[in-house]
Amino acid sequence: MDKFIELLKEELKKFKELEPPQFIRFVKTGAHKERSPQQKDFWYIRVASILRKLSRKRPISVEDFRIIYGGRKKRGVRPERFYKAGGKHIRLILQKLEGIGFVKKTKKGRVITNEGIKFINQIWRKLKQEEEKK
């Protein structure tokens, strides 16, 4: 699965509309995190992950994604507690994917469009071809 996300990330970098916002290097992705993301291309990894999750399960709301990407917060001596992820970066990613035409909004949440499904399938085929060559 990591190979798929890696390949999807590289393909998504080709879209000008998906450029990361300036603030993403400085902000944490949720209250449970101690630091901002350390990966150089975190934004594209998260976009690829969200697109993959949308293709597998639908519809998914921003609140659902906040729970998916949430985690435990270390609270010192007190027991750890679950915190949701921040919603701003998730909302931005979904809005940018809507702008490209890969995702559309419904009453129950976001769903992937036929164009998005074709894009995902194209990446799967590319991954299979690379694995067959090896």
The 8 nearest C-alpha neighbors of each residue, nearest first, counted from 0:
[[1, 3, 2, 4, 5, 6, 51, 48],
 [2, 0, 4, 3, 5, 6, 7, 48],
 [1, 3, 5, 0, 4, 6, 126, 7],
 [2, 4, 0, 6, 5, 1, 7, 126],
 [5, 3, 7, 1, 6, 2, 8, 47],
 [6, 4, 2, 8, 3, 7, 1, 9],
 [7, 5, 3, 9, 8, 4, 2, 10],
 [6, 8, 4, 10, 9, 5, 47, 3],
 [9, 7, 5, 11, 43, 6, 10, 47],
 [8, 10, 6, 12, 7, 11, 5, 13],
 [9, 11, 7, 12, 8, 13, 6, 14],
 [12, 10, 8, 13, 9, 14, 7, 43],
 [13, 11, 9, 10, 14, 8, 43, 17],
 [12, 14, 11, 10, 15, 9, 17, 16],
 [15, 13, 16, 12, 11, 17, 18, 10],
 [14, 16, 17, 18, 13, 12, 11, 19],
 [17, 15, 14, 18, 95, 99, 98, 96],
 [18, 16, 15, 14, 95, 19, 12, 11],
 [17, 19, 16, 15, 20, 14, 12, 42],
 [20, 18, 42, 17, 21, 23, 43, 22],
 [19, 21, 22, 23, 18, 24, 42, 91],
 [22, 20, 23, 19, 24, 25, 18, 26],
 [21, 23, 24, 20, 25, 26, 19, 88],
 [22, 24, 25, 26, 21, 20, 19, 42],
 [25, 23, 22, 26, 35, 21, 36, 37],
 [24, 26, 23, 22, 35, 27, 36, 21],
 [27, 25, 35, 23, 24, 28, 22, 34],
 [26, 28, 35, 29, 34, 32, 36, 25],
 [27, 29, 85, 84, 26, 35, 32, 30],
 [30, 28, 84, 85, 31, 27, 32, 83],
 [29, 31, 32, 82, 84, 85, 28, 83],
 [30, 32, 72, 29, 82, 71, 70, 33],
 [33, 31, 30, 29, 34, 27, 28, 72],
 [32, 34, 31, 35, 27, 30, 72, 29],
 [35, 33, 32, 27, 36, 26, 37, 28],
 [34, 36, 27, 26, 25, 37, 28, 24],
 [37, 35, 38, 34, 41, 27, 24, 28],
 [36, 38, 35, 39, 41, 34, 24, 40],
 [39, 37, 41, 40, 36, 42, 44, 35],
 [38, 40, 41, 37, 36, 42, 24, 43],
 [41, 39, 42, 38, 43, 44, 8, 37],
 [42, 40, 44, 38, 43, 39, 45, 36],
 [41, 43, 45, 40, 44, 19, 46, 23],
 [42, 44, 46, 45, 8, 41, 40, 47],
 [45, 43, 41, 47, 46, 42, 8, 48],
 [44, 46, 48, 42, 43, 47, 49, 41],
 [45, 47, 43, 49, 48, 44, 50, 92],
 [48, 46, 44, 50, 45, 8, 49, 7],
 [47, 49, 45, 51, 46, 50, 44, 52],
 [50, 48, 52, 46, 51, 47, 45, 53],
 [51, 49, 53, 47, 48, 52, 46, 54],
 [50, 52, 54, 48, 53, 49, 47, 55],
 [53, 51, 49, 55, 54, 50, 56, 48],
 [54, 52, 50, 51, 56, 55, 57, 111],
 [53, 55, 51, 52, 56, 111, 50, 116],
 [56, 54, 52, 53, 51, 57, 50, 111],
 [57, 55, 53, 54, 52, 58, 59, 110],
 [58, 56, 59, 110, 53, 55, 54, 109],
 [57, 59, 110, 108, 109, 107, 56, 60],
 [60, 58, 108, 57, 109, 63, 110, 53],
 [59, 61, 108, 63, 62, 109, 64, 58],
 [62, 60, 64, 63, 65, 90, 89, 86],
 [61, 63, 65, 60, 64, 66, 86, 59],
 [64, 62, 60, 66, 65, 61, 59, 67],
 [63, 65, 67, 61, 66, 62, 68, 60],
 [66, 64, 84, 62, 83, 63, 68, 67],
 [65, 67, 69, 83, 63, 64, 68, 62],
 [68, 66, 64, 65, 69, 63, 83, 84],
 [69, 67, 65, 84, 66, 64, 70, 83],
 [70, 68, 83, 84, 66, 67, 82, 65],
 [69, 71, 81, 82, 31, 72, 83, 68],
 [72, 70, 81, 80, 31, 79, 82, 73],
 [71, 73, 31, 80, 79, 74, 81, 70],
 [72, 74, 79, 75, 71, 31, 80, 78],
 [75, 73, 77, 79, 72, 76, 78, 80],
 [74, 76, 77, 73, 78, 79, 72, 80],
 [77, 75, 74, 78, 73, 79, 72, 80],
 [76, 78, 74, 75, 79, 73, 80, 72],
 [79, 77, 80, 76, 74, 73, 75, 72],
 [78, 80, 73, 72, 74, 71, 77, 81],
 [79, 81, 71, 72, 78, 82, 73, 74],
 [82, 80, 71, 70, 72, 83, 79, 69],
 [83, 81, 70, 69, 31, 71, 30, 80],
 [84, 82, 69, 66, 65, 70, 85, 29],
 [83, 85, 29, 69, 65, 68, 28, 86],
 [86, 84, 29, 28, 87, 65, 83, 88],
 [85, 87, 89, 88, 90, 65, 84, 61],
 [88, 86, 90, 89, 85, 91, 28, 92],
 [87, 89, 91, 90, 86, 92, 85, 28],
 [90, 88, 92, 86, 91, 87, 93, 61],
 [89, 91, 93, 87, 88, 92, 86, 94],
 [92, 90, 88, 94, 89, 93, 95, 87],
 [91, 93, 95, 89, 94, 90, 96, 88],
 [92, 94, 96, 90, 95, 91, 97, 89],
 [95, 93, 97, 91, 96, 92, 90, 98],
 [94, 96, 98, 92, 97, 93, 17, 91],
 [95, 97, 93, 99, 98, 94, 101, 102],
 [98, 96, 102, 100, 94, 95, 99, 103],
 [97, 99, 95, 96, 100, 94, 16, 101],
 [100, 98, 96, 97, 101, 95, 16, 102],
 [99, 101, 97, 98, 102, 96, 114, 112],
 [102, 100, 115, 112, 96, 114, 99, 111],
 [103, 101, 111, 97, 112, 96, 100, 110],
 [104, 102, 110, 97, 109, 111, 112, 105],
 [103, 105, 109, 108, 110, 102, 106, 97],
 [106, 104, 108, 107, 109, 103, 110, 58],
 [105, 107, 108, 104, 109, 58, 60, 110],
 [108, 106, 105, 58, 60, 109, 59, 104],
 [109, 107, 60, 59, 58, 105, 106, 104],
 [108, 110, 104, 58, 59, 103, 105, 60],
 [111, 109, 58, 103, 57, 102, 53, 104],
 [110, 112, 102, 115, 101, 53, 54, 103],
 [113, 111, 115, 102, 114, 101, 116, 103],
 [112, 114, 116, 115, 117, 111, 101, 118],
 [113, 115, 117, 112, 116, 101, 118, 100],
 [116, 114, 101, 118, 112, 113, 117, 111],
 [115, 117, 113, 119, 118, 114, 120, 112],
 [118, 116, 120, 114, 115, 119, 121, 113],
 [117, 119, 115, 121, 116, 120, 114, 122],
 [120, 118, 116, 122, 121, 117, 115, 123],
 [121, 119, 123, 117, 122, 118, 116, 124],
 [120, 122, 118, 124, 119, 123, 117, 125],
 [121, 123, 125, 119, 120, 124, 126, 118],
 [124, 122, 120, 126, 125, 121, 127, 119],
 [125, 123, 127, 121, 126, 122, 120, 128],
 [124, 126, 122, 128, 123, 127, 121, 129],
 [127, 125, 123, 129, 124, 128, 122, 130],
 [128, 126, 124, 130, 129, 125, 131, 123],
 [127, 129, 131, 125, 126, 130, 124, 132],
 [130, 128, 126, 132, 127, 131, 125, 133],
 [129, 131, 127, 133, 132, 128, 126, 125],
 [132, 130, 128, 133, 129, 127, 126, 125],
 [133, 131, 129, 130, 128, 127, 126, 125],
 [132, 130, 131, 129, 128, 127, 126, 125]]
